[in-house]
Amino acid sequence: MSRLFTIGYEGATPAALNDALVTAGVDVLVDIRAVANSRRPGFSKRALSAGVDERGLGYLHLRALGTPAEGRAAARAAGMRR
């Protein structure tokens, strides 16, 4: 039977994320960000894919599962009202 794990990367380094994936026995990292870019070094699509590949893991970007532009805009607007 296949297992599904979820993981976030806030506060993590790319190495720590990759270590956690390997330790958990993950075979493929599925990136569900609508926009697979990051201001944080090592977490953009290309860098993340290369990092997991170095550990022998697969990478799959499923953009359609990410938050659409309207949702991201609403989240930013809500954060500005605080």
SELUMPA-163341 format. One record per residue (C-alpha): residue in one letter; x, y, z; residue number from 1. Coordinates in Angstrom, 3 decimals. Example, Ala and Ser with C-alpha at 12.3 -4.5 7.8 and 13.67 -1.06 7.14 Angstrom:
SELUMPA-163341
code->A, X->12.300, Y->-4.500, Z->7.800, pos->1
code->S, X->13.670, Y->-1.060, Z->7.140, pos->2
***
This chain:
SELUMPA-163341
code->M, X->0.000, Y->0.000, Z->0.000, pos->1
code->S, X->1.261, Y->3.499, Z->-0.839, pos->2
code->R, X->1.525, Y->6.154, Z->1.833, pos->3
code->L, X->1.074, Y->9.896, Z->1.506, pos->4
code->F, X->3.027, Y->12.369, Z->3.640, pos->5
code->T, X->2.725, Y->16.139, Z->3.848, pos->6
code->I, X->5.521, Y->18.514, Z->4.743, pos->7
code->G, X->6.037, Y->22.265, Z->4.855, pos->8
code->Y, X->9.318, Y->24.068, Z->4.495, pos->9
code->E, X->8.884, Y->27.191, Z->6.621, pos->10
code->G, X->11.958, Y->27.529, Z->8.810, pos->11
code->A, X->13.693, Y->24.551, Z->7.148, pos->12
code->T, X->16.835, Y->24.448, Z->5.075, pos->13
code->P, X->16.896, Y->22.512, Z->1.814, pos->14
code->A, X->19.240, Y->19.946, Z->3.410, pos->15
code->A, X->16.942, Y->19.483, Z->6.423, pos->16
code->L, X->13.919, Y->19.047, Z->4.160, pos->17
code->N, X->15.727, Y->16.474, Z->2.032, pos->18
code->D, X->16.947, Y->14.644, Z->5.150, pos->19
code->A, X->13.372, Y->14.477, Z->6.475, pos->20
code->L, X->12.098, Y->13.101, Z->3.160, pos->21
code->V, X->14.749, Y->10.379, Z->3.075, pos->22
code->T, X->14.227, Y->9.485, Z->6.746, pos->23
code->A, X->10.474, Y->9.156, Z->6.179, pos->24
code->G, X->11.021, Y->6.822, Z->3.229, pos->25
code->V, X->9.548, Y->9.182, Z->0.635, pos->26
code->D, X->10.085, Y->8.129, Z->-2.996, pos->27
code->V, X->8.651, Y->11.162, Z->-4.826, pos->28
code->L, X->8.206, Y->14.756, Z->-3.692, pos->29
code->V, X->4.999, Y->16.163, Z->-5.201, pos->30
code->D, X->5.153, Y->19.961, Z->-5.248, pos->31
code->I, X->1.624, Y->21.401, Z->-5.247, pos->32
code->R, X->2.506, Y->25.082, Z->-5.309, pos->33
code->A, X->0.713, Y->26.922, Z->-8.108, pos->34
code->V, X->3.863, Y->28.997, Z->-8.522, pos->35
code->A, X->6.904, Y->26.869, Z->-7.720, pos->36
code->N, X->9.167, Y->29.808, Z->-6.982, pos->37
code->S, X->10.559, Y->30.896, Z->-3.655, pos->38
code->R, X->12.546, Y->33.806, Z->-2.323, pos->39
code->R, X->14.255, Y->31.291, Z->-0.068, pos->40
code->P, X->17.393, Y->29.787, Z->-1.635, pos->41
code->G, X->16.994, Y->26.135, Z->-2.556, pos->42
code->F, X->13.202, Y->26.068, Z->-2.695, pos->43
code->S, X->12.468, Y->27.162, Z->-6.259, pos->44
code->K, X->11.288, Y->24.392, Z->-8.574, pos->45
code->R, X->14.632, Y->23.829, Z->-10.280, pos->46
code->A, X->16.697, Y->23.877, Z->-7.078, pos->47
code->L, X->14.217, Y->21.731, Z->-5.147, pos->48
code->S, X->14.077, Y->19.188, Z->-7.963, pos->49
code->A, X->17.866, Y->19.016, Z->-8.176, pos->50
code->G, X->18.200, Y->18.638, Z->-4.407, pos->51
code->V, X->15.814, Y->15.700, Z->-4.152, pos->52
code->D, X->17.348, Y->14.132, Z->-7.255, pos->53
code->E, X->20.742, Y->14.153, Z->-5.500, pos->54
code->R, X->19.132, Y->12.065, Z->-2.745, pos->55
code->G, X->17.672, Y->9.592, Z->-5.222, pos->56
code->L, X->14.117, Y->10.908, Z->-4.921, pos->57
code->G, X->11.731, Y->11.892, Z->-7.688, pos->58
code->Y, X->10.123, Y->15.306, Z->-8.104, pos->59
code->L, X->6.716, Y->16.037, Z->-9.611, pos->60
code->H, X->5.145, Y->19.497, Z->-9.889, pos->61
code->L, X->1.331, Y->19.410, Z->-9.944, pos->62
code->R, X->0.575, Y->23.098, Z->-10.405, pos->63
code->A, X->-3.193, Y->22.551, Z->-10.718, pos->64
code->L, X->-3.358, Y->21.470, Z->-7.060, pos->65
code->G, X->-1.917, Y->24.770, Z->-5.810, pos->66
code->T, X->-3.738, Y->27.855, Z->-4.590, pos->67
code->P, X->-5.035, Y->29.898, Z->-7.561, pos->68
code->A, X->-3.986, Y->33.514, Z->-8.044, pos->69
code->E, X->-7.222, Y->34.837, Z->-6.505, pos->70
code->G, X->-6.630, Y->32.838, Z->-3.330, pos->71
code->R, X->-3.035, Y->34.034, Z->-3.019, pos->72
code->A, X->-4.187, Y->37.649, Z->-3.493, pos->73
code->A, X->-6.883, Y->37.228, Z->-0.825, pos->74
code->A, X->-4.360, Y->35.766, Z->1.620, pos->75
code->R, X->-1.969, Y->38.685, Z->1.034, pos->76
code->A, X->-4.807, Y->41.196, Z->1.505, pos->77
code->A, X->-5.916, Y->39.534, Z->4.748, pos->78
code->G, X->-2.348, Y->39.657, Z->6.058, pos->79
code->M, X->-2.131, Y->43.390, Z->5.358, pos->80
code->R, X->-5.195, Y->44.142, Z->7.502, pos->81
code->R, X->-3.642, Y->42.799, Z->10.705, pos->82
***
